[in-house]
Amino acid sequence: MNQFASGPKKSFYGKGDVIAYRLHRTGTAPPGQSSVFGVNAKILIYGESFWPTYTTGDNTGLVATDSMKNFIQRETMNFPGDDLESYCHFLAGKFLGIYPQAEGAQLSAMEIPYHQIPGTSVSYVPAGPERAMARIELGHGGVVHEAVSGITGFKLLRLNGSAFVGFVRDQYTTLPDITNRPLHMWLDLGWNYIDHKSFFSAGAVTRQVRKLVLDVFHNFVSGSIQQIIHKIGCRMLEEIPAIAGINLEANNRTWDTIVEQGEEKGVYTDSRPPYGCLALSLKR
């Protein structure tokens, strides 16, 4: 269920999975921007003016969700930047300016990433799998109720340097102690800011978080996935002063072993459907 930082709503509605790709087709985007800006956006609005639709079917003042879709896609052309935080703020603020009957709007966006093919100027390939996201909730007068960012969908593989030993052993235990496993884990994380101004970094905070996650995963020899996500969260708080708090959730997707030759070589397959879920929240 969708939630709002400003509090529970007796009704809200909107449009999701709104896809838009803004292309600088000559391959010459403004400095610091990519020629491909792809987003999957969602808008939710609320207000007393929309209540009669629920109670009597009176649609006076109701903004059709199809109009919301058109608004997002067309206004993407007028967005001057290419970071998700500014994009969400731009769309939410403009929507409330056009439709004052909405008391507030929550706008979220997830990137659809493309990377430029090296040595080319107009050729791109899909990137990822991780994707940045941002969400803002605005009220009238530009009041910011919520401003959060995140990266979802990391799929991380480490060939060695991960252990899992010393856990509880009883009649339900079949897993052996593993001192040096090939670790395959998925990771989602989100964060909020010490103030709303820090939300607007032109994507710098997200880039720093992405680099930090990969650095910790590569360099940290761990005794558990819990230890890895704790290390990532602590590093984020230590190195990125704009961040006030972090939520991290990892899945243990370590592959099942087919055959191994010591710790030097092995053949593995995708893990069975049950997977471990491990979460952590940290604040300053």
Secondary structure per residue as TSV (DSSP state, phi and psi in degrees):
chain	resnum	aa	ss	phi	psi
A	1	M	-	360.0	142.3
A	2	N	-	-74.6	144.8
A	3	Q	-	-129.2	158.1
A	4	F	-	-125.2	134.0
A	5	A	T	-64.4	-25.5
A	6	S	T	-78.1	-6.1
A	7	G	-	123.6	168.0
A	8	P	-	-62.1	147.7
A	9	K	-	-119.5	137.8
A	10	K	S	-73.4	-19.7
A	11	S	-	-158.7	150.1
A	12	F	-	-159.5	162.8
A	13	Y	E	-157.8	170.8
A	14	G	E	174.5	-157.4
A	15	K	E	-137.9	131.7
A	16	G	E	-120.4	170.8
A	17	D	E	54.7	44.9
A	18	V	E	-91.2	111.5
A	19	I	E	-99.4	136.0
A	20	A	E	-146.5	139.3
A	21	Y	E	-123.9	115.0
A	22	R	E	-98.3	121.1
A	23	L	E	-116.9	131.0
A	24	H	-	-91.2	95.8
A	25	R	T	-72.5	-16.7
A	26	T	T	-81.9	-7.7
A	27	G	S	81.1	9.2
A	28	T	-	-116.5	74.6
A	29	A	-	-73.4	160.7
A	30	P	-	-56.4	153.3
A	31	P	T	-52.5	134.7
A	32	G	T	84.5	-2.7
A	33	Q	-	-113.4	158.4
A	34	S	-	-93.2	151.9
A	35	S	S	-71.7	-15.0
A	36	V	E	-119.5	114.5
A	37	F	E	-117.4	102.0
A	38	G	E	-111.5	136.0
A	39	V	E	-141.2	151.1
A	40	N	E	-117.4	110.3
A	41	A	E	-111.6	158.3
A	42	K	E	-144.0	133.9
A	43	I	E	-123.0	136.0
A	44	L	E	-129.4	134.4
A	45	I	E	-128.9	160.0
A	46	Y	E	-148.1	159.5
A	47	G	-	161.8	153.1
A	48	E	G	-62.9	-26.4
A	49	S	G	-62.9	-21.3
A	50	F	G	-93.8	-5.7
A	51	W	H	-62.8	-38.5
A	52	P	H	-58.0	-27.3
A	53	T	H	-60.5	-37.7
A	54	Y	H	-74.8	-37.0
A	55	T	H	-92.2	-34.3
A	56	T	T	-128.1	-7.8
A	57	G	-	80.2	11.7
A	58	D	-	-81.5	115.2
A	59	N	-	-96.9	14.6
A	60	T	T	-58.6	125.0
A	61	G	T	84.6	-6.3
A	62	L	-	-76.0	131.7
A	63	V	-	-91.7	118.5
A	64	A	-	-62.3	143.3
A	65	T	H	-64.4	-27.8
A	66	D	H	-65.2	-35.0
A	67	S	H	-66.7	-35.3
A	68	M	H	-61.6	-43.1
A	69	K	H	-59.6	-46.3
A	70	N	H	-63.9	-39.4
A	71	F	H	-58.8	-50.7
A	72	I	H	-61.4	-47.0
A	73	Q	H	-67.6	-42.0
A	74	R	H	-73.3	-38.8
A	75	E	H	-73.4	-14.3
A	76	T	G	-60.2	-31.7
A	77	M	G	-62.4	-33.4
A	78	N	G	-90.6	-4.1
A	79	F	-	-74.5	124.0
A	80	P	-	-82.4	-16.8
A	81	G	-	-104.5	-161.8
A	82	D	-	-148.3	25.1
A	83	D	-	-106.3	146.8
A	84	L	H	-67.0	-35.2
A	85	E	H	-62.6	-49.0
A	86	S	H	-66.7	-34.3
A	87	Y	H	-62.1	-47.7
A	88	C	H	-62.4	-42.7
A	89	H	H	-65.0	-42.1
A	90	F	H	-59.7	-49.0
A	91	L	H	-69.5	-44.8
A	92	A	H	-63.0	-43.7
A	93	G	H	-64.7	-41.5
A	94	K	H	-69.0	-38.1
A	95	F	H	-62.0	-45.7
A	96	L	H	-66.0	-29.7
A	97	G	H	-69.9	-34.7
A	98	I	H	-79.7	-36.3
A	99	Y	-	-121.8	80.4
A	100	P	T	-66.3	-13.7
A	101	Q	T	-68.6	-17.9
A	102	A	-	-80.1	126.0
A	103	E	S	-80.6	-21.7
A	104	G	E	-167.3	160.9
A	105	A	E	-141.2	136.9
A	106	Q	E	-109.7	122.5
A	107	L	E	-120.3	123.0
A	108	S	E	-124.0	151.0
A	109	A	E	-147.3	140.8
A	110	M	E	-121.2	135.8
A	111	E	E	-69.9	148.8
A	112	I	-	-112.5	94.4
A	113	P	-	-82.6	141.8
A	114	Y	E	-132.1	140.7
A	115	H	E	-110.8	141.6
A	116	Q	E	-70.5	135.8
A	117	I	-	-69.3	126.1
A	118	P	T	-54.2	136.7
A	119	G	T	84.6	2.5
A	120	T	-	-119.7	167.1
A	121	S	S	-117.2	-21.1
A	122	V	S	-129.3	14.2
A	123	S	-	-118.5	133.1
A	124	Y	E	-135.1	159.2
A	125	V	E	-132.1	152.8
A	126	P	E	-57.9	143.9
A	127	A	-	-117.1	-177.8
A	128	G	-	118.3	-156.6
A	129	P	S	-78.9	-17.4
A	130	E	-	-69.2	148.9
A	131	R	E	-136.1	134.4
A	132	A	E	-75.2	154.3
A	133	M	E	-144.4	160.8
A	134	A	E	-149.3	154.6
A	135	R	E	-148.7	137.6
A	136	I	E	-136.9	144.8
A	137	E	E	-119.4	122.1
A	138	L	E	-115.5	144.4
A	139	G	E	-111.3	179.8
A	140	H	G	-62.3	149.4
A	141	G	G	77.9	10.9
A	142	G	G	77.2	15.4
A	143	V	-	-64.8	125.9
A	144	V	E	-95.9	113.3
A	145	H	E	-88.0	-29.7
A	146	E	E	-155.2	143.0
A	147	A	E	-149.8	108.4
A	148	V	E	-134.4	156.4
A	149	S	E	-132.9	169.7
A	150	G	E	-172.9	173.6
A	151	I	E	-136.3	126.6
A	152	T	E	-120.2	153.6
A	153	G	E	90.7	14.6
A	154	F	E	-57.8	135.6
A	155	K	E	-127.2	109.1
A	156	L	E	-118.6	131.8
A	157	L	E	-124.4	125.2
A	158	R	E	-120.1	128.8
A	159	L	E	-74.0	-25.2
A	160	N	E	-160.2	-178.5
A	161	G	E	83.8	21.1
A	162	S	E	-130.5	129.5
A	163	A	E	-123.2	160.0
A	164	F	E	-151.8	98.9
A	165	V	-	-139.7	162.6
A	166	G	S	79.7	13.7
A	167	F	-	-80.4	170.8
A	168	V	-	-59.3	134.4
A	169	R	-	-119.5	126.8
A	170	D	S	-152.5	-161.5
A	171	Q	T	-67.1	-13.1
A	172	Y	T	-98.9	-1.3
A	173	T	-	-88.9	124.5
A	174	T	-	-122.7	-16.0
A	175	L	-	-74.3	128.6
A	176	P	-	-79.2	160.3
A	177	D	-	-62.6	135.5
A	178	I	E	-125.8	116.8
A	179	T	E	-94.1	-17.6
A	180	N	E	-157.0	85.2
A	181	R	E	-104.5	154.7
A	182	P	E	-77.9	115.7
A	183	L	E	-97.6	128.5
A	184	H	E	-122.4	115.0
A	185	M	E	-136.3	150.3
A	186	W	E	-107.1	151.2
A	187	L	E	-146.1	132.4
A	188	D	E	-120.5	142.4
A	189	L	E	-148.9	149.6
A	190	G	E	-140.3	156.2
A	191	W	E	-147.5	154.8
A	192	N	E	-114.3	178.0
A	193	Y	E	-119.5	156.9
A	194	I	S	-66.9	-25.9
A	195	D	S	-155.7	164.3
A	196	H	G	-68.7	-26.2
A	197	K	G	-64.3	-32.7
A	198	S	G	-69.1	-15.6
A	199	F	G	-61.0	-28.8
A	200	F	-	-101.3	91.6
A	201	S	S	-121.3	13.2
A	202	A	T	57.5	32.3
A	203	G	T	85.0	1.8
A	204	A	H	-65.0	-40.3
A	205	V	H	-64.3	-44.8
A	206	T	H	-61.3	-42.0
A	207	R	H	-63.1	-38.8
A	208	Q	H	-68.1	-40.4
A	209	V	H	-63.8	-44.9
A	210	R	H	-58.9	-45.8
A	211	K	H	-63.8	-40.9
A	212	L	H	-65.0	-43.5
A	213	V	H	-57.4	-47.5
A	214	L	H	-66.9	-36.0
A	215	D	H	-66.3	-45.7
A	216	V	H	-63.9	-45.1
A	217	F	H	-61.4	-37.1
A	218	H	H	-74.5	-40.7
A	219	N	H	-98.6	-14.3
A	220	F	-	-97.1	118.0
A	221	V	-	-84.1	121.0
A	222	S	B	-119.0	158.2
A	223	G	S	-104.3	-1.2
A	224	S	-	-174.4	160.6
A	225	I	H	-66.6	-34.6
A	226	Q	H	-55.8	-41.2
A	227	Q	H	-66.2	-35.8
A	228	I	H	-64.5	-49.3
A	229	I	H	-69.3	-29.7
A	230	H	H	-65.7	-41.4
A	231	K	H	-63.3	-42.8
A	232	I	H	-61.4	-48.0
A	233	G	H	-60.9	-43.5
A	234	C	H	-64.1	-42.1
A	235	R	H	-62.9	-38.6
A	236	M	H	-61.6	-44.6
A	237	L	H	-68.5	-34.3
A	238	E	H	-72.0	-38.5
A	239	E	H	-104.7	-13.9
A	240	I	-	-124.1	92.1
A	241	P	T	-64.6	-17.8
A	242	A	T	-72.0	-19.6
A	243	I	E	-87.9	132.1
A	244	A	E	-98.9	-33.5
A	245	G	E	-159.9	154.5
A	246	I	E	-134.5	141.2
A	247	N	E	-116.4	127.7
A	248	L	E	-125.0	138.8
A	249	E	E	-138.1	124.0
A	250	A	E	-116.9	150.7
A	251	N	E	-114.2	133.3
A	252	N	E	-84.6	105.9
A	253	R	-	-113.9	29.1
A	254	T	-	-57.0	133.4
A	255	W	-	-70.4	148.8
A	256	D	E	-76.5	141.5
A	257	T	E	-82.1	132.3
A	258	I	E	-94.9	-56.5
A	259	V	E	-156.7	144.4
A	260	E	E	-131.4	148.5
A	261	Q	E	-111.4	88.8
A	262	G	T	59.6	-137.4
A	263	E	T	-107.7	15.0
A	264	E	T	-98.7	-30.6
A	265	K	E	-154.3	146.4
A	266	G	E	-163.2	163.9
A	267	V	E	-120.2	134.6
A	268	Y	E	-135.3	166.1
A	269	T	E	-137.2	166.6
A	270	D	-	-55.8	144.2
A	271	S	-	-68.3	158.0
A	272	R	-	-64.6	162.4
A	273	P	S	-54.8	-40.7
A	274	P	-	-63.3	133.5
A	275	Y	-	-137.7	154.7
A	276	G	E	-81.1	138.9
A	277	C	E	-112.8	130.6
A	278	L	E	-137.3	123.8
A	279	A	E	-130.8	157.9
A	280	L	E	-156.9	140.9
A	281	S	E	-125.7	134.0
A	282	L	E	-131.3	144.2
A	283	K	E	-133.7	159.7
A	284	R	-	-67.7	360.0
